Amino acid sequence: RSTSASEGFERITRKLFFLEKELKTFSPLGGACGTARSEPLRDVIARHGLAARKALGQHFLLDLNLAARIAAAGFAFIDAATMRAALGAFGPLADWREFAASWNDLGLDTFMADGGRYRKRRHAAFAADAAGIRRKPHQPHYQSRDYNPLNGGVQRWFPPVDATLGAGPSLSTI
């Protein structure tokens, strides 16, 4: 069945309207906003040059220029509301508040060859195959000296990612 461009645009606009309505009721960390005002989704889309696109049977936001932005600047900033909406299209984020808070509880990286104490980390290793994703036993983070001339060549043991969060819906969705 073919549809005209205007019918396709109208269908996407309706879906974005419902997504926008849903986003307005949640803060970036997942709690109800109440009277707090969040940015309208259409403004997020315009500000970041995003487009609605259907892929893998899901409607989600995809920055079609993301690869070019990363190549040009070495990074791309995607605000919390946009990223949460994009991730939410793939699965639940029920423990998002706890997942986000866990980034405030990282262990100090004491393996910095320059003696620095400016990095904090936790570590977990996962294996993925057709049966799913499973966590591997705790192990050191290792990079060769070829890959990381400053800090490579040593087993770097960091505190593990919390087991509950590591198996939780947010990390599973990500």
DRENTI-751255 format. One record per residue: residue in three letters; z, x, y of N, C-alpha, C in turn. Coordinates in steps of 0.2 Angstrom, whole numbers. Layout:
! residues N
drenke | nz | nx | ny | caz | cax | cay | cz | cx | cy
ALA | Z | X | Y | Z | X | Y | Z | X | Y
...
***
This chain:
! residues 174
drenke | nz | nx | ny | caz | cax | cay | cz | cx | cy
ARG | 0 | 4 | -6 | 0 | 0 | 0 | 0 | 4 | 6
SER | -5 | 3 | 11 | -5 | 7 | 17 | -2 | 3 | 22
THR | 1 | 7 | 27 | 4 | 4 | 33 | 1 | 7 | 39
SER | 1 | 4 | 44 | -1 | 6 | 51 | 4 | 11 | 53
ALA | 2 | 15 | 58 | 6 | 20 | 61 | 12 | 16 | 65
SER | 10 | 10 | 68 | 15 | 7 | 72 | 20 | 3 | 67
GLU | 18 | 1 | 61 | 23 | -2 | 56 | 27 | 4 | 54
GLY | 25 | 10 | 53 | 29 | 15 | 50 | 34 | 17 | 55
PHE | 32 | 18 | 62 | 36 | 19 | 67 | 42 | 14 | 68
GLU | 40 | 8 | 67 | 45 | 2 | 68 | 50 | 3 | 62
ARG | 48 | 4 | 56 | 52 | 5 | 51 | 57 | 10 | 52
ILE | 55 | 16 | 54 | 59 | 22 | 55 | 64 | 20 | 61
THR | 61 | 17 | 66 | 66 | 15 | 72 | 71 | 11 | 69
ARG | 70 | 6 | 65 | 75 | 1 | 63 | 80 | 5 | 59
LYS | 78 | 10 | 54 | 83 | 14 | 50 | 87 | 18 | 55
LEU | 84 | 21 | 60 | 88 | 26 | 64 | 93 | 22 | 68
PHE | 91 | 15 | 70 | 96 | 11 | 74 | 102 | 10 | 69
PHE | 101 | 9 | 63 | 107 | 8 | 58 | 111 | 14 | 57
LEU | 107 | 20 | 57 | 111 | 26 | 56 | 115 | 28 | 63
GLU | 112 | 26 | 68 | 115 | 27 | 75 | 121 | 23 | 75
LYS | 121 | 17 | 73 | 127 | 12 | 73 | 132 | 15 | 69
GLU | 130 | 17 | 63 | 135 | 20 | 58 | 138 | 26 | 61
LEU | 134 | 31 | 64 | 137 | 37 | 67 | 142 | 36 | 73
LYS | 141 | 30 | 77 | 145 | 29 | 83 | 152 | 27 | 81
THR | 153 | 25 | 74 | 160 | 23 | 72 | 164 | 29 | 69
PHE | 161 | 35 | 69 | 164 | 41 | 66 | 164 | 47 | 70
SER | 169 | 50 | 70 | 170 | 57 | 74 | 166 | 62 | 70
PRO | 165 | 68 | 72 | 162 | 73 | 68 | 166 | 75 | 62
LEU | 172 | 74 | 63 | 177 | 76 | 57 | 178 | 70 | 52
GLY | 175 | 65 | 54 | 175 | 59 | 49 | 180 | 54 | 51
GLY | 185 | 54 | 55 | 189 | 49 | 57 | 186 | 43 | 61
ALA | 189 | 37 | 62 | 186 | 32 | 66 | 187 | 34 | 73
CYS | 182 | 33 | 77 | 182 | 35 | 84 | 186 | 30 | 88
GLY | 187 | 24 | 86 | 190 | 19 | 91 | 186 | 18 | 97
THR | 190 | 20 | 103 | 186 | 19 | 109 | 183 | 26 | 111
ALA | 183 | 31 | 107 | 180 | 37 | 109 | 173 | 36 | 109
ARG | 169 | 39 | 114 | 162 | 38 | 115 | 158 | 44 | 112
SER | 154 | 42 | 107 | 150 | 48 | 104 | 143 | 47 | 107
GLU | 139 | 53 | 106 | 133 | 53 | 109 | 128 | 49 | 105
PRO | 124 | 45 | 108 | 119 | 41 | 104 | 114 | 45 | 100
LEU | 113 | 43 | 94 | 108 | 47 | 90 | 102 | 49 | 93
ARG | 99 | 44 | 97 | 92 | 45 | 100 | 93 | 51 | 104
ASP | 98 | 52 | 108 | 99 | 58 | 112 | 100 | 64 | 108
VAL | 103 | 64 | 103 | 104 | 70 | 98 | 97 | 72 | 96
ILE | 93 | 67 | 94 | 86 | 68 | 91 | 82 | 71 | 97
ALA | 82 | 69 | 103 | 78 | 71 | 108 | 80 | 78 | 110
ARG | 87 | 79 | 111 | 89 | 86 | 113 | 88 | 91 | 108
HIS | 87 | 90 | 102 | 86 | 95 | 97 | 79 | 95 | 94
GLY | 75 | 91 | 97 | 68 | 90 | 94 | 67 | 88 | 87
LEU | 72 | 84 | 85 | 72 | 82 | 78 | 67 | 76 | 77
ALA | 66 | 75 | 71 | 61 | 69 | 69 | 64 | 66 | 62
ALA | 63 | 59 | 62 | 65 | 56 | 56 | 60 | 57 | 51
ARG | 62 | 58 | 44 | 57 | 60 | 39 | 60 | 57 | 33
LYS | 56 | 55 | 28 | 58 | 53 | 22 | 56 | 58 | 17
ALA | 61 | 61 | 13 | 60 | 66 | 8 | 65 | 65 | 2
LEU | 63 | 66 | -4 | 68 | 65 | -10 | 71 | 58 | -10
GLY | 67 | 53 | -7 | 69 | 47 | -8 | 75 | 45 | -3
GLN | 76 | 50 | 2 | 82 | 49 | 7 | 79 | 49 | 14
HIS | 82 | 45 | 18 | 80 | 45 | 25 | 85 | 50 | 28
PHE | 83 | 55 | 32 | 88 | 59 | 35 | 84 | 63 | 41
LEU | 88 | 66 | 44 | 85 | 70 | 50 | 83 | 77 | 48
LEU | 77 | 79 | 50 | 75 | 86 | 48 | 72 | 89 | 54
ASP | 74 | 94 | 56 | 72 | 98 | 62 | 65 | 102 | 59
LEU | 60 | 99 | 61 | 53 | 102 | 59 | 52 | 109 | 61
ASN | 55 | 111 | 67 | 54 | 117 | 70 | 60 | 122 | 68
LEU | 64 | 120 | 63 | 70 | 125 | 61 | 68 | 132 | 59
ALA | 63 | 132 | 55 | 61 | 139 | 53 | 59 | 143 | 59
ALA | 55 | 140 | 63 | 53 | 144 | 69 | 58 | 146 | 74
ARG | 63 | 141 | 75 | 69 | 143 | 79 | 73 | 149 | 76
ILE | 74 | 149 | 69 | 78 | 154 | 66 | 74 | 161 | 67
ALA | 67 | 160 | 66 | 63 | 167 | 66 | 64 | 169 | 73
ALA | 63 | 165 | 78 | 63 | 167 | 85 | 70 | 170 | 88
ALA | 76 | 166 | 86 | 82 | 168 | 89 | 87 | 171 | 83
GLY | 85 | 171 | 77 | 90 | 173 | 72 | 95 | 168 | 70
PHE | 95 | 163 | 73 | 100 | 157 | 71 | 97 | 151 | 74
ALA | 100 | 145 | 72 | 99 | 139 | 75 | 105 | 135 | 75
PHE | 107 | 132 | 81 | 113 | 128 | 82 | 111 | 121 | 80
ILE | 115 | 118 | 76 | 114 | 111 | 74 | 121 | 108 | 75
ASP | 122 | 103 | 80 | 128 | 101 | 82 | 131 | 97 | 76
ALA | 138 | 96 | 76 | 141 | 93 | 70 | 139 | 86 | 68
ALA | 138 | 82 | 73 | 136 | 75 | 72 | 129 | 75 | 68
THR | 124 | 79 | 70 | 118 | 79 | 67 | 118 | 82 | 60
MET | 122 | 87 | 59 | 123 | 90 | 53 | 126 | 85 | 48
ARG | 131 | 82 | 50 | 135 | 77 | 46 | 130 | 72 | 44
ALA | 126 | 69 | 48 | 121 | 64 | 47 | 116 | 66 | 42
ALA | 114 | 72 | 42 | 109 | 75 | 38 | 112 | 76 | 31
LEU | 118 | 79 | 31 | 122 | 80 | 24 | 124 | 73 | 21
GLY | 126 | 69 | 25 | 128 | 62 | 22 | 122 | 58 | 19
ALA | 116 | 60 | 20 | 110 | 57 | 16 | 110 | 59 | 9
PHE | 113 | 65 | 7 | 113 | 68 | 1 | 119 | 66 | -4
GLY | 124 | 64 | -1 | 130 | 63 | -5 | 136 | 61 | 0
PRO | 142 | 60 | -4 | 148 | 58 | 0 | 151 | 64 | 4
LEU | 155 | 63 | 9 | 158 | 68 | 13 | 166 | 66 | 14
ALA | 168 | 62 | 9 | 175 | 59 | 9 | 181 | 64 | 11
ASP | 180 | 70 | 9 | 185 | 75 | 11 | 183 | 80 | 17
TRP | 179 | 77 | 21 | 176 | 81 | 26 | 182 | 84 | 31
ARG | 187 | 80 | 33 | 192 | 83 | 37 | 196 | 88 | 34
GLU | 197 | 88 | 28 | 201 | 93 | 24 | 196 | 100 | 23
PHE | 190 | 98 | 22 | 185 | 104 | 21 | 184 | 107 | 28
ALA | 184 | 104 | 33 | 183 | 107 | 40 | 189 | 111 | 42
ALA | 195 | 108 | 40 | 202 | 111 | 42 | 203 | 118 | 38
SER | 200 | 118 | 32 | 201 | 124 | 27 | 198 | 130 | 31
TRP | 193 | 130 | 35 | 190 | 135 | 39 | 195 | 139 | 44
ASN | 201 | 135 | 45 | 206 | 138 | 49 | 212 | 142 | 44
ASP | 210 | 142 | 38 | 215 | 145 | 33 | 212 | 150 | 29
LEU | 208 | 155 | 32 | 205 | 160 | 28 | 209 | 166 | 28
GLY | 208 | 170 | 23 | 211 | 177 | 22 | 208 | 182 | 26
LEU | 212 | 187 | 28 | 209 | 193 | 32 | 205 | 197 | 28
ASP | 199 | 199 | 30 | 195 | 204 | 27 | 198 | 211 | 28
THR | 201 | 214 | 23 | 204 | 221 | 24 | 200 | 226 | 21
PHE | 193 | 224 | 20 | 189 | 229 | 17 | 184 | 232 | 22
MET | 185 | 231 | 28 | 180 | 233 | 33 | 180 | 240 | 34
ALA | 174 | 244 | 33 | 174 | 251 | 33 | 176 | 254 | 40
ASP | 174 | 249 | 45 | 176 | 252 | 52 | 183 | 251 | 54
GLY | 187 | 248 | 49 | 194 | 247 | 50 | 196 | 241 | 54
GLY | 191 | 237 | 56 | 191 | 231 | 59 | 195 | 226 | 56
ARG | 199 | 221 | 60 | 202 | 216 | 57 | 200 | 209 | 60
TYR | 194 | 209 | 61 | 191 | 203 | 64 | 187 | 198 | 60
ARG | 187 | 199 | 53 | 184 | 194 | 49 | 189 | 191 | 44
LYS | 188 | 185 | 43 | 192 | 181 | 39 | 188 | 178 | 34
ARG | 190 | 177 | 27 | 186 | 175 | 22 | 190 | 171 | 17
ARG | 186 | 167 | 13 | 188 | 165 | 6 | 182 | 166 | 2
HIS | 183 | 166 | -5 | 177 | 167 | -9 | 177 | 163 | -15
ALA | 172 | 161 | -17 | 171 | 157 | -23 | 164 | 158 | -26
ALA | 163 | 158 | -32 | 156 | 159 | -35 | 154 | 153 | -39
PHE | 148 | 151 | -39 | 146 | 145 | -42 | 140 | 146 | -46
ALA | 139 | 143 | -51 | 132 | 143 | -55 | 129 | 136 | -55
ALA | 123 | 136 | -54 | 119 | 130 | -54 | 113 | 130 | -59
ASP | 113 | 124 | -63 | 107 | 124 | -67 | 106 | 116 | -68
ALA | 102 | 114 | -73 | 100 | 107 | -74 | 105 | 103 | -75
ALA | 111 | 106 | -78 | 117 | 102 | -80 | 121 | 100 | -74
GLY | 120 | 104 | -68 | 124 | 103 | -62 | 127 | 110 | -59
ILE | 132 | 109 | -55 | 135 | 115 | -52 | 142 | 116 | -55
ARG | 144 | 122 | -57 | 150 | 123 | -59 | 153 | 129 | -56
ARG | 160 | 129 | -55 | 163 | 135 | -52 | 164 | 140 | -58
LYS | 163 | 147 | -56 | 164 | 152 | -60 | 171 | 155 | -59
PRO | 173 | 159 | -64 | 180 | 162 | -63 | 180 | 166 | -56
HIS | 186 | 166 | -53 | 187 | 170 | -47 | 185 | 177 | -48
GLN | 181 | 180 | -44 | 178 | 187 | -44 | 178 | 190 | -37
PRO | 177 | 196 | -37 | 176 | 199 | -31 | 169 | 198 | -28
HIS | 169 | 198 | -21 | 162 | 198 | -18 | 160 | 205 | -18
TYR | 153 | 206 | -20 | 151 | 213 | -20 | 144 | 213 | -17
GLN | 143 | 218 | -13 | 136 | 219 | -10 | 135 | 227 | -11
SER | 129 | 229 | -13 | 127 | 236 | -14 | 127 | 239 | -7
ARG | 127 | 246 | -7 | 126 | 250 | -1 | 119 | 249 | 2
ASP | 114 | 248 | -3 | 107 | 246 | 0 | 107 | 240 | 4
TYR | 111 | 235 | 2 | 111 | 229 | 6 | 115 | 229 | 12
ASN | 121 | 232 | 11 | 126 | 232 | 16 | 129 | 240 | 17
PRO | 125 | 244 | 21 | 127 | 251 | 21 | 134 | 252 | 24
LEU | 137 | 248 | 28 | 144 | 249 | 31 | 149 | 247 | 26
ASN | 149 | 241 | 23 | 154 | 238 | 19 | 152 | 237 | 12
GLY | 146 | 239 | 10 | 144 | 238 | 3 | 147 | 244 | -2
GLY | 146 | 243 | -8 | 148 | 248 | -13 | 155 | 247 | -16
VAL | 159 | 242 | -14 | 166 | 241 | -16 | 167 | 234 | -18
GLN | 171 | 232 | -23 | 173 | 226 | -24 | 178 | 223 | -19
ARG | 176 | 218 | -16 | 180 | 215 | -10 | 183 | 209 | -13
TRP | 190 | 209 | -14 | 193 | 203 | -16 | 196 | 199 | -11
PHE | 194 | 193 | -10 | 196 | 188 | -5 | 200 | 182 | -8
PRO | 205 | 179 | -5 | 208 | 173 | -8 | 203 | 168 | -10
PRO | 204 | 165 | -15 | 199 | 160 | -18 | 199 | 154 | -13
VAL | 193 | 150 | -13 | 192 | 144 | -10 | 197 | 139 | -14
ASP | 200 | 135 | -10 | 205 | 130 | -13 | 201 | 126 | -19
ALA | 204 | 126 | -24 | 201 | 122 | -30 | 199 | 115 | -29
THR | 203 | 111 | -25 | 202 | 104 | -24 | 196 | 104 | -19
LEU | 196 | 108 | -14 | 190 | 108 | -10 | 184 | 110 | -13
GLY | 184 | 115 | -17 | 179 | 118 | -21 | 175 | 113 | -25
ALA | 179 | 108 | -28 | 176 | 103 | -32 | 176 | 97 | -29
GLY | 177 | 97 | -22 | 177 | 90 | -18 | 170 | 88 | -16
PRO | 170 | 82 | -14 | 163 | 79 | -12 | 160 | 82 | -7
SER | 163 | 85 | -2 | 159 | 88 | 4 | 156 | 95 | 2
LEU | 159 | 99 | -2 | 156 | 105 | -4 | 151 | 103 | -10
SER | 152 | 98 | -14 | 147 | 96 | -19 | 141 | 94 | -15
THR | 141 | 90 | -10 | 136 | 88 | -6 | 132 | 93 | -3
ILE | 136 | 98 | 0 | 132 | 104 | 3 | 128 | 108 | -2
***
